[in-house]
Amino acid sequence: MLEAALARVKEEVEEKTWKMFERVQVNGESADAVATDLGVTKNTVFLAKHRVLTRLRGLEKEIDDA
């Protein structure tokens, strides 16, 4: 179920947003390293991570309500 939710969110967000989330949350890279590599601020990385996690929680709620 988690894999399906991740795949769905990946389709819904911009590719760069997904990359930031995946590198920080899934791969355990530091926000500083990801920000430097992608040419964005550390805050942008944290916002991307937050957006994806929020959407995953929303999907969880949708599934629970169904």
N, CA, C and O atoms as a GROMACS GRO file, in nm:
protein
  264
    1MET      N    1   0.083  -0.119   0.000
    1MET     CA    2   0.000   0.000   0.000
    1MET      C    3   0.087   0.125   0.000
    1MET      O    4   0.056   0.223  -0.068
    2LEU      N    5   0.196   0.121   0.077
    2LEU     CA    6   0.286   0.236   0.081
    2LEU      C    7   0.348   0.261  -0.055
    2LEU      O    8   0.358   0.376  -0.099
    3GLU      N    9   0.390   0.155  -0.123
    3GLU     CA   10   0.449   0.170  -0.256
    3GLU      C   11   0.350   0.233  -0.354
    3GLU      O   12   0.389   0.317  -0.435
    4ALA      N   13   0.225   0.195  -0.346
    4ALA     CA   14   0.124   0.252  -0.434
    4ALA      C   15   0.102   0.400  -0.403
    4ALA      O   16   0.088   0.481  -0.494
    5ALA      N   17   0.101   0.434  -0.275
    5ALA     CA   18   0.083   0.574  -0.236
    5ALA      C   19   0.203   0.658  -0.281
    5ALA      O   20   0.186   0.769  -0.331
    6LEU      N   21   0.323   0.604  -0.264
    6LEU     CA   22   0.443   0.677  -0.308
    6LEU      C   23   0.440   0.698  -0.460
    6LEU      O   24   0.474   0.806  -0.508
    7ALA      N   25   0.401   0.595  -0.534
    7ALA     CA   26   0.395   0.607  -0.680
    7ALA      C   27   0.293   0.712  -0.721
    7ALA      O   28   0.317   0.789  -0.815
    8ARG      N   29   0.181   0.716  -0.652
    8ARG     CA   30   0.077   0.814  -0.686
    8ARG      C   31   0.125   0.956  -0.657
    8ARG      O   32   0.105   1.046  -0.739
    9VAL      N   33   0.187   0.977  -0.542
    9VAL     CA   34   0.237   1.110  -0.508
    9VAL      C   35   0.346   1.152  -0.605
    9VAL      O   36   0.354   1.268  -0.646
   10LYS      N   37   0.430   1.059  -0.642
   10LYS     CA   38   0.538   1.089  -0.737
   10LYS      C   39   0.481   1.144  -0.868
   10LYS      O   40   0.539   1.234  -0.928
   11GLU      N   41   0.368   1.089  -0.910
   11GLU     CA   42   0.304   1.137  -1.033
   11GLU      C   43   0.240   1.274  -1.015
   11GLU      O   44   0.225   1.349  -1.112
   12GLU      N   45   0.203   1.307  -0.893
   12GLU     CA   46   0.131   1.433  -0.866
   12GLU      C   47   0.222   1.553  -0.846
   12GLU      O   48   0.180   1.666  -0.869
   13VAL      N   49   0.344   1.531  -0.804
   13VAL     CA   50   0.433   1.644  -0.774
   13VAL      C   51   0.535   1.664  -0.884
   13VAL      O   52   0.557   1.575  -0.967
   14GLU      N   53   0.597   1.780  -0.885
   14GLU     CA   54   0.701   1.808  -0.982
   14GLU      C   55   0.821   1.715  -0.958
   14GLU      O   56   0.847   1.672  -0.846
   15GLU      N   57   0.891   1.688  -1.065
   15GLU     CA   58   1.005   1.596  -1.057
   15GLU      C   59   1.110   1.644  -0.957
   15GLU      O   60   1.165   1.563  -0.882
   16LYS      N   61   1.137   1.773  -0.955
   16LYS     CA   62   1.238   1.827  -0.864
   16LYS      C   63   1.193   1.813  -0.718
   16LYS      O   64   1.274   1.785  -0.630
   17THR      N   65   1.065   1.833  -0.695
   17THR     CA   66   1.010   1.815  -0.560
   17THR      C   67   1.029   1.671  -0.514
   17THR      O   68   1.070   1.645  -0.402
   18TRP      N   69   0.997   1.578  -0.604
   18TRP     CA   70   1.012   1.437  -0.570
   18TRP      C   71   1.158   1.403  -0.542
   18TRP      O   72   1.188   1.332  -0.446
   19LYS      N   73   1.248   1.454  -0.625
   19LYS     CA   74   1.391   1.426  -0.606
   19LYS      C   75   1.438   1.473  -0.469
   19LYS      O   76   1.511   1.402  -0.400
   20MET      N   77   1.396   1.593  -0.430
   20MET     CA   78   1.435   1.645  -0.299
   20MET      C   79   1.383   1.557  -0.188
   20MET      O   80   1.457   1.522  -0.096
   21PHE      N   81   1.254   1.520  -0.196
   21PHE     CA   82   1.195   1.432  -0.095
   21PHE      C   83   1.268   1.299  -0.088
   21PHE      O   84   1.307   1.254   0.019
   22GLU      N   85   1.286   1.236  -0.203
   22GLU     CA   86   1.347   1.104  -0.208
   22GLU      C   87   1.489   1.105  -0.152
   22GLU      O   88   1.528   1.016  -0.075
   23ARG      N   89   1.565   1.204  -0.190
   23ARG     CA   90   1.704   1.208  -0.145
   23ARG      C   91   1.715   1.231   0.005
   23ARG      O   92   1.802   1.173   0.070
   24VAL      N   93   1.628   1.317   0.061
   24VAL     CA   94   1.636   1.347   0.205
   24VAL      C   95   1.566   1.240   0.288
   24VAL      O   96   1.624   1.186   0.382
   25GLN      N   97   1.443   1.209   0.254
   25GLN     CA   98   1.361   1.121   0.336
   25GLN      C   99   1.391   0.973   0.314
   25GLN      O  100   1.397   0.895   0.409
   26VAL      N  101   1.410   0.933   0.190
   26VAL     CA  102   1.428   0.792   0.158
   26VAL      C  103   1.577   0.753   0.165
   26VAL      O  104   1.613   0.652   0.226
   27ASN      N  105   1.661   0.835   0.103
   27ASN     CA  106   1.803   0.802   0.096
   27ASN      C  107   1.885   0.852   0.215
   27ASN      O  108   2.000   0.813   0.233
   28GLY      N  109   1.826   0.940   0.296
   28GLY     CA  110   1.893   0.988   0.416
   28GLY      C  111   2.003   1.091   0.393
   28GLY      O  112   2.089   1.111   0.479
   29GLU      N  113   2.001   1.156   0.277
   29GLU     CA  114   2.100   1.260   0.251
   29GLU      C  115   2.066   1.386   0.331
   29GLU      O  116   1.951   1.408   0.368
   30SER      N  117   2.166   1.467   0.356
   30SER     CA  118   2.141   1.590   0.429
   30SER      C  119   2.074   1.693   0.339
   30SER      O  120   2.096   1.695   0.218
   31ALA      N  121   1.991   1.776   0.399
   31ALA     CA  122   1.923   1.881   0.324
   31ALA      C  123   2.025   1.976   0.262
   31ALA      O  124   2.005   2.026   0.152
   32ASP      N  125   2.134   2.002   0.334
   32ASP     CA  126   2.239   2.090   0.282
   32ASP      C  127   2.298   2.034   0.152
   32ASP      O  128   2.314   2.108   0.055
   33ALA      N  129   2.329   1.906   0.150
   33ALA     CA  130   2.388   1.843   0.032
   33ALA      C  131   2.291   1.845  -0.086
   33ALA      O  132   2.330   1.875  -0.198
   34VAL      N  133   2.167   1.813  -0.059
   34VAL     CA  134   2.066   1.811  -0.165
   34VAL      C  135   2.046   1.952  -0.220
   34VAL      O  136   2.039   1.972  -0.341
   35ALA      N  137   2.036   2.049  -0.131
   35ALA     CA  138   2.018   2.188  -0.174
   35ALA      C  139   2.133   2.234  -0.262
   35ALA      O  140   2.112   2.296  -0.366
   36THR      N  141   2.254   2.203  -0.221
   36THR     CA  142   2.372   2.242  -0.299
   36THR      C  143   2.370   2.175  -0.436
   36THR      O  144   2.393   2.241  -0.537
   37ASP      N  145   2.344   2.046  -0.439
   37ASP     CA  146   2.342   1.972  -0.565
   37ASP      C  147   2.236   2.022  -0.662
   37ASP      O  148   2.259   2.028  -0.783
   38LEU      N  149   2.120   2.059  -0.610
   38LEU     CA  150   2.009   2.100  -0.695
   38LEU      C  151   1.999   2.251  -0.716
   38LEU      O  152   1.914   2.298  -0.791
   39GLY      N  153   2.086   2.326  -0.649
   39GLY     CA  154   2.087   2.471  -0.666
   39GLY      C  155   1.967   2.542  -0.606
   39GLY      O  156   1.917   2.639  -0.661
   40VAL      N  157   1.922   2.492  -0.491
   40VAL     CA  158   1.809   2.553  -0.419
   40VAL      C  159   1.852   2.577  -0.275
   40VAL      O  160   1.960   2.536  -0.233
   41THR      N  161   1.766   2.644  -0.199
   41THR     CA  162   1.796   2.667  -0.059
   41THR      C  163   1.758   2.545   0.024
   41THR      O  164   1.679   2.461  -0.020
   42LYS      N  165   1.815   2.536   0.142
   42LYS     CA  166   1.781   2.427   0.233
   42LYS      C  167   1.632   2.434   0.269
   42LYS      O  168   1.567   2.331   0.284
   43ASN      N  169   1.580   2.553   0.282
   43ASN     CA  170   1.438   2.570   0.314
   43ASN      C  171   1.350   2.511   0.203
   43ASN      O  172   1.246   2.452   0.231
   44THR      N  173   1.390   2.528   0.079
   44THR     CA  174   1.316   2.471  -0.034
   44THR      C  175   1.312   2.319  -0.024
   44THR      O  176   1.209   2.257  -0.054
   45VAL      N  177   1.422   2.259   0.017
   45VAL     CA  178   1.427   2.114   0.034
   45VAL      C  179   1.330   2.071   0.144
   45VAL      O  180   1.256   1.974   0.126
   46PHE      N  181   1.330   2.142   0.256
   46PHE     CA  182   1.239   2.107   0.365
   46PHE      C  183   1.093   2.125   0.324
   46PHE      O  184   1.008   2.045   0.362
   47LEU      N  185   1.064   2.229   0.247
   47LEU     CA  186   0.927   2.250   0.200
   47LEU      C  187   0.882   2.138   0.106
   47LEU      O  188   0.768   2.093   0.113
   48ALA      N  189   0.971   2.094   0.020
   48ALA     CA  190   0.938   1.983  -0.071
   48ALA      C  191   0.908   1.857   0.009
   48ALA      O  192   0.810   1.787  -0.018
   49LYS      N  193   0.993   1.829   0.106
   49LYS     CA  194   0.972   1.711   0.191
   49LYS      C  195   0.837   1.721   0.262
   49LYS      O  196   0.762   1.624   0.268
   50HIS      N  197   0.807   1.838   0.314
   50HIS     CA  198   0.680   1.860   0.385
   50HIS      C  199   0.561   1.840   0.292
   50HIS      O  200   0.463   1.776   0.330
   51ARG      N  201   0.569   1.894   0.169
   51ARG     CA  202   0.459   1.879   0.074
   51ARG      C  203   0.429   1.732   0.043
   51ARG      O  204   0.313   1.690   0.042
   52VAL      N  205   0.534   1.656   0.020
   52VAL     CA  206   0.515   1.515  -0.015
   52VAL      C  207   0.459   1.438   0.105
   52VAL      O  208   0.367   1.358   0.089
   53LEU      N  209   0.514   1.462   0.223
   53LEU     CA  210   0.464   1.392   0.342
   53LEU      C  211   0.319   1.429   0.371
   53LEU      O  212   0.240   1.343   0.412
   54THR      N  213   0.283   1.554   0.351
   54THR     CA  214   0.145   1.598   0.372
   54THR      C  215   0.051   1.527   0.275
   54THR      O  216  -0.057   1.483   0.314
   55ARG      N  217   0.093   1.515   0.150
   55ARG     CA  218   0.010   1.445   0.051
   55ARG      C  219  -0.003   1.297   0.084
   55ARG      O  220  -0.110   1.238   0.067
   56LEU      N  221   0.106   1.236   0.130
   56LEU     CA  222   0.099   1.095   0.171
   56LEU      C  223   0.001   1.076   0.286
   56LEU      O  224  -0.075   0.979   0.289
   57ARG      N  225   0.004   1.167   0.382
   57ARG     CA  226  -0.092   1.159   0.494
   57ARG      C  227  -0.235   1.174   0.444
   57ARG      O  228  -0.326   1.108   0.493
   58GLY      N  229  -0.255   1.262   0.346
   58GLY     CA  230  -0.387   1.280   0.287
   58GLY      C  231  -0.436   1.154   0.220
   58GLY      O  232  -0.553   1.117   0.233
   59LEU      N  233  -0.348   1.086   0.149
   59LEU     CA  234  -0.385   0.960   0.086
   59LEU      C  235  -0.417   0.854   0.190
   59LEU      O  236  -0.509   0.775   0.172
   60GLU      N  237  -0.343   0.853   0.297
   60GLU     CA  238  -0.370   0.758   0.406
   60GLU      C  239  -0.511   0.780   0.461
   60GLU      O  240  -0.585   0.685   0.485
   61LYS      N  241  -0.547   0.905   0.480
   61LYS     CA  242  -0.680   0.938   0.531
   61LYS      C  243  -0.788   0.896   0.431
   61LYS      O  244  -0.891   0.842   0.470
   62GLU      N  245  -0.763   0.920   0.302
   62GLU     CA  246  -0.858   0.879   0.200
   62GLU      C  247  -0.882   0.729   0.202
   62GLU      O  248  -0.995   0.682   0.189
   63ILE      N  249  -0.774   0.654   0.217
   63ILE     CA  250  -0.783   0.508   0.221
   63ILE      C  251  -0.857   0.462   0.345
   63ILE      O  252  -0.941   0.372   0.338
   64ASP      N  253  -0.826   0.523   0.459
   64ASP     CA  254  -0.892   0.487   0.584
   64ASP      C  255  -1.042   0.516   0.579
   64ASP      O  256  -1.122   0.440   0.634
   65ASP      N  257  -1.080   0.627   0.514
   65ASP     CA  258  -1.220   0.666   0.506
   65ASP      C  259  -1.299   0.577   0.409
   65ASP      O  260  -1.422   0.567   0.419
   66ALA      N  261  -1.229   0.514   0.317
   66ALA     CA  262  -1.298   0.433   0.213
   66ALA      C  263  -1.342   0.298   0.263
   66ALA      O  264  -1.401   0.221   0.187
   0.00000   0.00000   0.00000
